Amino acid sequence: MLFQDNPSQFYLLTARIIGFLITGSYILFMVPEFIVLLSSNASNTEIWMMVFYSLSIIYGVGFLITFWKVGLGGLLLVVSSILIAIYAFIDSNSYAVLLLFIPLSFPGILFLIHWKKSNQLKKNNPTTLS
């Protein structure tokens, strides 16, 4: 019934599930490594790795922002996932890596679709509360 009243809710639910899984794995694996990297004396290669960890943290922050501002958070997710994919491609010089990192943008794209559809719904029916 909920999806019949507002079909963009399906995009929101799907994006939150996928985003939670990706962000949870990032936090689980990336944050401890980032803390170790910050506490040690950084060399040139470690600074390059810190860029990746910073982009991963921005991705997680973007996901958290989507709970309050869906459009802004979705945009952060898409931009940071594209930057992560570019970083991975530059680091490995392999197109196959793009297949692993491009799916990071799916939750952001779904959040942006939800945001656009809900704005259209509000514009077409101003009495709807959501």
N, C-alpha and C positions, 0 to 999 in steps of 0.2 A: 504494500500500500504506500509506503513512504516513497518508493522510487516512481510510482505513478503520479504522485502529487508534484514532485520535483525531480525530474530525471537526472539533473546534474549531481544529485546526492550520491549516485552510484560512482561517479568519477571521484568524488571526495572520499568516499569509503575505500575504494580501491587504491587511491593514491596514499591514503594514510597507512593502509596495511603494508604496501610495498615500501613506502618511505620509512616506516618503523623498522622493518626488517633490515634495510640497507643501513640506516643510521645506527641501529643497535649494533650491527656487526662492525661498523666503523668505530664507534665508541669503544667497543670491546677490544679491538685490536690496535687502533691507531693512537688513542690518547695515552696509554702507558709508554709507547714508543716515543711519542712527542715529548713527554715529560723527561724521559731519559736523554733525549736529544738536547733539550734545553739546559739540563743540568751539567752536561759535559762541555768541554771546549770544542766549539764547532770548527770543522775544517771546511774546505770548499765543497766536497761531496755531501757533507752533512747539511750544509746550508741549502743545497739543491733538494735534499730530502725534506728539509723543513718546509719548503714550498708545498710539497705534496701533502704533508701533514696539516699545514695551514688551510689548504683548499678543502681537505677532508673535514676539518672543524667548521669551516664556513658552510659546508654542505649540511652538517648537523644543525648548525644555528638556523640555517634556512628552513630546515624541516620544523624546528621548534616554532619559528615565526609563523608558519602556516596555520597554527592553531588560533592565531589572532588576526593576522592579515594574510589571507590566502594568496592574493595576487603577488604581493611583495615576496613572500616565502617561496612561492612557485618560481618566480623569476630568479631568486638566489639559487635555488636548486638547479635550474637549467644552466645558468651561467657557470656555477662552480663545477657541475658535472662535465660541461664542455671543456673547461680549463683543465680538469683532471684528465680527461681523455687526450687532450693535446699534450699535456705533460707526459703521460704514459707513452704516447707515440714518439715524442722527441727522445725520451729516455731509452726506449727499446728499438726504435727505427723499424718497427714491424706493424703492418696494417692489421694483423691478427689481434693485437692488443686493443684496437678500437672496438672489436666485437665484445670484449669483456667490459669496457668502460662506458660505452654509449648507453647501455640500459640504465645507467644511473640517472639519466635525464627523464625516464618515463614517469616517475612520481611528480616531478616538476611540471611536465607537460599536462598530466592529468589535473593537477591543481589549477593550472592556468585555464584549462578547458572548463572546469567547474566554476572558476571565478568569472569567466566570460559569459557562460550560460546563466549563472545566477544574476549577473548584472543585466542581461537581456530580459530575464524574467521580471526583475524589479522595474525595468523601464516599461515593459509591456503591461504590467499589472501593478500599479503603485500601491494598491491596498494590501498586497501580500506582505506578511511579516515573516522575515527570515534573515 
